Structures are given as C-alpha cells and as structure tokens.
C-alpha cells in the first residue's frame, strides 16, 4: 500500500468539505454510484447534490447512467 497522500487539485480549494471528500473517495476507489459513495463515506446520498454540482463546475467529475438506471460518477 502506498504512503503517498492524496493531493486535492487547486481548483477545489473553494469547494465544500463534502465535495473534497467525494473527490477523495473517487480518486481512491474509482467510479462509484451515489449509493456506493454513501456507503463508502457513511453519508446520506441525498446530501450529495450540492457537492456534485461543485465538482462539475470545477470540471473534475463526470457522470453516466448505468444499465441498472443508476448514475456512475468518476473523475475526469
């Protein structure tokens, strides 16, 4: 396991702590659905909208639908 610390991009310095937490989870785990992020971060998935909007505005995350109708989020 690497001891390298995750570096948050400068574009995210003005983002909320939840947005940075989501960014970190996606960086460490790869693409995840909202439900998976909620389970990984132990946060209610309903609270993610504002954080996802911040990450989209910073152009660091994108989303796509899955075959099961969920949305998969990943870093650009």
Buried (B, 14 or more C-beta within 10 A) or exposed (E): EEEEEEEBBEEBEEBEEBBBBBBBBBBEEEBBBBEBBBEBBEBEBEEBEEBBEBBBEBEBBEBEEEEEEBEBBBBE
